[in-house]
């Protein structure tokens, strides 16, 4: 799983703490922290949470039995609790506001990211040869993964602009018109005499502003895709 920037992690955690009913990021966050736990250990998870830029966490008293570590955000009202458990045969991470529970994620969300994991495992070289809905899932999930990591600039740089047109079409197909517009504007900043890496270096501030608008609009790409293909159901 690719890295997530501190900025995106904090935005997602604040959504969980606010108790939004469509907290689509909680599963991504838990899976991201679980991946970090499995690969680098509990210390790595602790180092991330204790050094987040924009949200402070501290270690809370953990019970004698599971979880091994409990982190509490520095909020007087409805702090976030992140529990980390690891043993020889089991590892888990859970994120929950102190008051209330995180709503269960919709079936469409689970379907979208399940399909994305399957496609990653298949090591697809050219998504354009895929039939629907695999093609749309691959293009949109690839875009979202890079944006969550380092923004639209990273997406354009990592892909060298490949599949931008097709990704724009996919975003519009599922109804994510605002996201498509931000990507279109970002790609349009490229000059004829520069490559995509040069664009990111030269127009970093402009791309960053588009990232901020993208985060503010926050179209639910997973559910939009699931709705298009009739996969918005609880399985």
C-alpha positions in Angstrom: 0.0 0.0 0.0 1.5 3.4 -1.0 2.3 6.0 1.7 -0.3 8.5 2.7 0.7 12.1 3.4 0.3 13.5 6.9 -2.1 16.0 5.5 -4.4 13.3 4.1 -4.2 11.2 7.2 -5.2 14.1 9.5 -8.1 15.1 7.2 -9.4 11.6 7.2 -9.0 11.2 11.0 -10.9 14.5 11.6 -13.7 13.1 9.5 -13.9 10.0 11.7 -13.8 12.1 14.8 -16.6 14.2 13.5 -18.8 11.1 13.2 -19.7 11.6 9.5 -21.9 8.9 8.2 -19.9 8.4 5.1 -16.5 8.0 6.6 -15.1 6.1 3.7 -11.5 6.6 4.7 -11.6 4.7 8.0 -11.0 1.4 6.2 -8.2 2.8 4.2 -6.6 4.2 7.4 -6.9 1.0 9.3 -5.5 -1.0 6.4 -2.6 1.5 6.0 -1.7 1.3 9.6 -2.0 -2.4 9.6 0.3 -2.7 6.6 2.8 -0.5 8.5 2.4 -2.6 11.6 3.0 -5.9 9.7 6.0 -4.6 7.7 7.7 -2.3 10.2 6.3 -3.1 13.6 4.4 -1.3 16.3 7.2 1.3 16.8 6.7 2.5 13.2 3.0 3.0 13.8 3.7 4.8 17.1 6.3 7.0 15.4 3.8 8.0 12.7 1.0 8.8 15.1 3.1 10.7 17.6 4.7 12.8 14.9 1.6 13.7 12.8 1.6 17.3 11.5 -1.7 18.8 12.4 -3.0 16.3 15.0 -1.4 15.3 18.3 -1.5 11.8 19.7 -0.1 10.4 22.9 0.1 7.0 24.4 -2.8 6.1 26.6 -2.8 3.5 29.3 -3.4 0.1 27.7 -5.1 -2.8 29.5 -3.0 -5.8 30.5 -4.6 -7.8 27.7 -5.1 -6.7 24.1 -4.6 -4.2 22.6 -0.8 -3.8 23.0 -0.9 0.0 22.4 -3.6 2.6 22.7 -3.1 6.1 21.2 -5.4 9.0 22.1 -5.7 12.2 20.2 -5.3 15.5 22.1 -8.9 16.6 21.9 -10.9 17.6 25.0 -14.1 16.6 23.3 -14.5 13.2 21.5 -10.9 12.3 21.1 -9.9 9.6 18.6 -8.8 6.3 20.0 -6.5 4.1 17.9 -5.8 0.6 19.2 -2.9 -1.5 17.9 -2.6 -5.2 18.6 0.1 -7.6 17.5 1.0 -11.1 18.5 2.7 -14.0 16.7 -0.4 -15.0 14.8 -2.6 -11.9 14.8 -2.4 -8.2 14.1 -5.1 -5.6 14.1 -5.7 -1.8 14.1 -8.9 -0.1 15.0 -9.9 3.6 14.9 -12.9 4.9 16.7 -14.0 8.2 18.3 -14.2 8.1 22.1 -18.0 8.8 21.9 -19.8 6.6 19.5 -18.9 4.1 16.8 -17.6 4.4 13.3 -20.5 3.6 10.9 -20.1 0.4 8.9 -18.8 1.1 5.5 -21.2 0.5 2.5 -21.0 -2.6 0.5 -20.0 -0.5 -2.6 -16.9 0.8 -0.8 -15.9 -2.8 0.1 -16.5 -3.9 -3.5 -14.4 -1.1 -5.1 -11.3 -1.6 -2.9 -11.7 -5.4 -3.1 -11.6 -5.2 -6.9 -8.6 -2.8 -6.8 -6.7 -5.2 -4.6 -7.5 -8.1 -7.0 -6.3 -6.0 -10.0 -3.1 -5.1 -8.3 -2.5 -8.7 -7.6 -3.0 -9.5 -11.3 -0.2 -7.0 -12.1 -2.0 -5.3 -15.0 0.3 -3.8 -17.5 -2.2 -2.0 -19.7 -5.6 -1.2 -18.1 -7.1 -0.1 -21.4 -7.4 -3.8 -22.4 -9.6 -4.5 -19.4 -13.3 -4.9 -19.8 -15.7 -2.9 -17.6 -16.0 -2.5 -14.7 -12.3 -3.5 -14.2 -11.0 -0.7 -16.5 -12.8 2.1 -14.6 -11.9 0.7 -11.2 -8.3 0.4 -12.2 -8.0 3.9 -13.7 -9.9 5.7 -10.8 -8.2 3.7 -8.0 -4.7 4.3 -9.5 -5.4 8.0 -9.6 -6.8 8.1 -6.1 -3.8 6.1 -4.7 -1.3 8.6 -6.0 -3.4 11.6 -5.0 -3.7 10.3 -1.5 0.1 9.9 -1.4 1.4 13.1 -2.8 -1.3 14.9 -4.8 -2.2 15.3 -8.5 1.4 16.3 -9.2 2.6 12.9 -8.0 0.0 11.2 -10.1 1.0 13.0 -13.3 4.7 12.5 -12.5 4.5 8.8 -11.6 2.4 8.0 -14.7 4.2 10.4 -17.0 0.8 11.6 -18.0 -0.2 8.2 -19.4 -3.9 7.4 -19.3 -4.8 11.0 -18.2 -7.4 11.2 -21.0 -8.9 7.8 -20.2 -8.9 8.6 -16.4 -10.8 11.9 -17.1 -13.3 9.9 -19.1 -13.7 7.4 -16.3 -14.2 10.1 -13.7 -16.9 11.7 -15.8 -18.5 8.4 -16.5 -19.0 7.8 -12.8 -20.2 11.4 -12.2 -17.1 12.7 -10.5 -17.1 15.9 -12.5 -15.4 18.1 -10.0 -12.5 15.7 -9.6 -12.2 15.4 -13.4 -12.1 19.2 -13.7 -9.3 19.5 -11.1 -7.3 16.8 -13.0 -8.0 18.5 -16.3 -6.7 21.8 -15.0 -3.6 20.2 -13.5 -2.7 18.4 -16.7 -3.4 21.6 -18.7 -0.6 23.4 -16.8 2.1 21.4 -18.6 4.0 23.3 -21.2 4.9 21.7 -24.5 8.6 21.9 -23.8 8.6 20.2 -20.4 8.0 16.8 -19.0 5.6 15.9 -16.2 8.4 15.9 -13.6 9.3 19.4 -14.7 5.7 20.5 -14.4 5.5 19.2 -10.8 8.7 21.2 -9.9 7.7 24.4 -11.7 4.0 24.5 -10.8 4.1 22.9 -7.4 2.1 25.7 -5.8 -0.6 25.7 -8.4 -0.9 21.9 -8.2 -1.0 22.2 -4.4 -3.9 24.6 -4.6 -5.8 22.1 -6.9 -5.1 19.4 -4.3 -6.7 21.5 -1.6 -9.8 22.0 -3.8 -9.9 18.3 -4.5 -9.8 17.5 -0.8 -12.5 20.1 -0.1 -14.8 18.6 -2.8 -14.0 15.1 -1.7 -16.1 13.2 -4.2 -16.6 9.6 -3.0 -15.0 7.9 -6.0 -15.4 4.4 -4.6 -19.1 4.7 -4.1 -19.6 6.6 -7.4 -18.0 3.8 -9.2 -19.9 1.1 -7.3 -23.2 2.9 -8.0 -22.5 3.0 -11.8 -22.0 -0.7 -11.9 -24.8 -1.7 -9.5 -22.4 -2.8 -6.8 -23.8 -0.6 -4.0 -25.1 -3.4 -1.9 -24.3 -5.1 1.4 -22.8 -8.6 0.7 
